[in-house]
């Protein structure tokens, strides 16, 4: 995973999925910032949306740490 850019965040806001379901925002951003995931050739929104809850939570935690969103009490 790489740190997100303003472009990643703006493109997520322009994505039709986010307009239909605002809670899809993080899935779209994660799909843009995950560089490699196991042996998958490409990571896209569908991959992130189909993940199990623990895997998705781990990606969210990594995303928050990389982008400076981690709270003080968070590992």
BAGU-42035 format. One record per atom (N, C-alpha, C, O, CB): x, y, z. Coordinates in steps of 0.05 Angstrom, whole numbers, padded with zeros to 5 digits, always signed. Glycine has a CB too. Example, Ala and Ser with C-alpha at 12.3 -4.5 7.8 and 13.67 -1.06 7.14 Angstrom:
2
+00264-00114+00156
+00246-00090+00156
+00264-00066+00156
+00285-00066+00169
+00226-00089+00181
+00257-00045+00142
+00273-00021+00143
+00258+00001+00157
+00268+00023+00161
+00282-00012+00114
This chain:
75
+00017-00023+00000
+00000+00000+00000
+00018+00024+00000
+00040+00024+00012
-00019+00000+00024
+00009+00045-00013
+00023+00070-00013
+00006+00091+00000
-00019+00088+00002
+00031+00078-00042
+00018+00113+00007
+00002+00136+00018
-00016+00147-00003
-00009+00147-00027
+00021+00158+00030
-00039+00156+00005
-00058+00167-00015
-00049+00195-00023
-00035+00209-00008
-00086+00167-00004
-00058+00203-00046
-00054+00231-00056
-00080+00245-00057
-00102+00233-00054
-00039+00230-00083
-00079+00271-00061
-00103+00286-00064
-00119+00276-00088
-00144+00275-00088
-00097+00317-00068
-00105+00267-00109
-00119+00257-00133
-00135+00232-00126
-00157+00228-00135
-00098+00250-00155
-00123+00214-00109
-00138+00190-00101
-00164+00197-00087
-00185+00186-00092
-00120+00172-00083
-00162+00216-00069
-00185+00224-00053
-00206+00238-00070
-00230+00234-00067
-00176+00242-00030
-00197+00255-00089
-00216+00269-00106
-00229+00250-00126
-00253+00252-00131
-00201+00291-00122
-00214+00231-00137
-00226+00212-00155
-00246+00194-00141
-00266+00187-00153
-00204+00194-00168
-00241+00188-00116
-00260+00172-00101
-00286+00188-00097
-00308+00176-00099
-00249+00164-00073
-00284+00214-00093
-00308+00230-00090
-00324+00232-00116
-00348+00235-00115
-00301+00258-00080
-00310+00229-00138
-00324+00231-00164
-00334+00204-00174
-00349+00202-00194
-00305+00242-00185
-00327+00182-00160
-00336+00155-00168
-00366+00152-00164
-00376+00159-00143
-00320+00134-00152
-00379+00140-00184
-00408+00136-00182
-00416+00119-00158
-00438+00123-00147
-00418+00124-00208
-00400+00100-00151
-00407+00083-00128
-00409+00099-00102
-00426+00093-00085
-00385+00061-00124
-00393+00119-00099
-00394+00136-00075
-00419+00153-00075
-00430+00159-00054
-00368+00154-00073
-00428+00161-00099
-00452+00177-00101
-00477+00160-00094
-00496+00169-00082
-00456+00189-00129
-00475+00134-00101
-00497+00116-00095
-00497+00107-00065
-00518+00105-00053
-00497+00092-00113
-00473+00102-00055
-00469+00093-00028
-00444+00107-00016
-00422+00098-00021
-00466+00062-00026
-00448+00128-00001
-00425+00143+00010
-00406+00126+00026
-00382+00132+00028
-00435+00165+00027
-00416+00104+00038
-00398+00087+00053
-00378+00072+00035
-00360+00059+00045
-00414+00066+00069
-00382+00073+00009
-00363+00060-00010
-00338+00077-00014
-00319+00068-00027
-00377+00056-00037
-00337+00101-00003
-00314+00119-00007
-00287+00105+00000
-00269+00106-00016
-00317+00144+00010
-00286+00093+00023
-00261+00081+00032
-00253+00057+00014
-00229+00052+00010
-00262+00072+00061
-00273+00042+00005
-00267+00020-00013
-00253+00030-00039
-00234+00018-00049
-00292+00004-00020
-00263+00052-00049
-00252+00064-00073
-00224+00074-00068
-00206+00069-00084
-00270+00086-00084
-00220+00088-00046
-00193+00098-00040
-00174+00075-00035
-00151+00075-00045
-00194+00117-00015
-00182+00055-00020
-00165+00032-00016
-00157+00018-00042
-00134+00010-00045
-00179+00012+00003
-00176+00015-00060
-00170+00002-00085
-00150+00018-00102
-00136+00006-00118
-00196-00002-00101
-00148+00044-00097
-00129+00061-00112
-00102+00061-00098
-00082+00066-00111
-00140+00089-00114
-00101+00055-00072
-00075+00057-00058
-00062+00031-00052
-00038+00030-00045
-00080+00072-00032
-00077+00009-00054
-00064-00018-00050
-00049-00024-00075
-00060-00027-00097
-00086-00040-00044
-00023-00027-00072
-00005-00032-00095
-00004-00061-00102
-00004-00068-00126
+00023-00021-00089
-00004-00078-00082
-00002-00107-00087
-00018-00121-00065
-00017-00113-00042
+00027-00117-00088
-00031-00143-00073
-00047-00158-00054
-00043-00188-00061
-00057-00198-00079
-00077-00150-00054
-00026-00201-00047
-00020-00229-00053
-00011-00233-00081
+00007-00218-00090
-00045-00246-00048
-00022-00252-00095
-00014-00257-00122
-00034-00246-00143
-00033-00254-00166
-00010-00287-00127
-00052-00229-00134
-00071-00217-00153
-00056-00199-00173
-00037-00185-00166
-00092-00201-00138
-00065-00199-00198
-00052-00182-00218
-00061-00153-00215
-00046-00135-00220
-00059-00192-00246
-00086-00149-00206
-00096-00122-00203
-00115-00121-00179
-00129-00140-00173
-00111-00112-00229
-00114-00099-00165
-00132-00094-00143
-00152-00073-00152
-00144-00051-00161
-00117-00085-00117
-00178-00079-00150
-00199-00060-00158
-00220-00060-00136
-00218-00075-00117
-00211-00068-00186
-00239-00042-00140
-00259-00038-00119
-00273-00064-00112
-00279-00069-00089
-00279-00017-00128
-00279-00080-00132
-00293-00106-00127
-00277-00124-00108
-00289-00137-00091
-00298-00120-00153
-00251-00124-00111
-00234-00140-00093
-00237-00131-00065
-00240-00147-00046
-00205-00139-00103
-00235-00105-00061
-00237-00093-00034
-00265-00098-00022
-00267-00104+00002
-00230-00063-00034
-00285-00094-00038
-00313-00097-00028
-00319-00126-00020
-00336-00131-00003
-00333-00088-00048
-00306-00145-00033
-00312-00174-00027
-00294-00185-00005
-00298-00209+00002
-00307-00190-00052
-00277-00170+00006
-00259-00179+00028
-00276-00185+00053
-00297-00173+00057
-00237-00159+00034
-00265-00203+00069
-00277-00208+00095
-00272-00184+00113
-00254-00168+00109
-00266-00233+00107
-00289-00181+00133
-00287-00158+00152
-00259-00156+00165
-00249-00133+00166
-00308-00161+00173
-00247-00177+00175
-00221-00174+00187
-00199-00164+00168
-00183-00147+00175
-00212-00200+00199
-00200-00174+00143
-00180-00166+00123
-00184-00136+00116
-00165-00121+00114
-00182-00183+00098
-00209-00129+00112
-00216-00101+00106
-00208-00082+00129
-00197-00061+00124
-00246-00098+00100
-00213-00091+00153
-00205-00074+00177
-00175-00071+00178
-00166-00049+00185
-00216-00087+00203
-00160-00092+00171
-00131-00090+00171
-00122-00069+00150
-00105-00052+00156
-00118-00117+00166
-00133-00071+00126
-00126-00051+00106
-00132-00023+00114
-00117-00004+00109
-00140-00058+00079
-00155-00019+00126
-00163+00007+00136
-00143+00018+00157
-00136+00041+00157
-00192+00007+00148
-00135+00000+00175
-00115+00008+00195
-00089+00016+00183
-00077+00036+00191
-00111-00015+00215
-00079+00001+00164
-00054+00008+00150
-00058+00034+00135
-00040+00051+00136
-00046-00015+00130
-00080+00038+00122
-00086+00063+00108
-00085+00087+00127
-00073+00107+00121
-00114+00062+00094
-00098+00084+00150
-00098+00106+00169
-00070+00113+00179
-00063+00136+00182
-00117+00099+00193
-00055+00092+00185
-00027+00096+00194
-00010+00110+00173
+00004+00129+00179
-00014+00070+00203
-00011+00100+00149
+00005+00112+00127
-00002+00141+00121
+00015+00157+00113
+00001+00096+00102
-00028+00148+00125
-00037+00174+00118
-00040+00193+00142
-00051+00215+00140
-00063+00173+00104
-00031+00184+00165
-00031+00201+00189
-00057+00204+00203
-00062+00224+00217
-00021+00228+00181
-00075+00185+00199
-00102+00187+00212
-00104+00171+00238
-00124+00172+00251
-00123+00177+00193
-00082+00157+00245
-00084+00139+00269
-00087+00156+00294
-00074+00177+00297
-00058+00122+00271
-00104+00147+00311
-00108+00161+00336
-00086+00154+00355
-00071+00134+00351
-00136+00154+00349
-00082+00169+00377
-00060+00165+00395
-00061+00137+00409
-00039+00126+00414
-00060+00186+00416
-00084+00127+00415
-00086+00101+00428
-00084+00077+00410
-00083+00054+00419
-00111+00100+00444
-00084+00081+00384
-00084+00059+00365
-00056+00049+00360
-00037+00064+00358
-00096+00069+00338
-00053+00022+00358
-00026+00010+00354
-00014+00017+00327
+00008+00009+00321
-00027-00020+00357
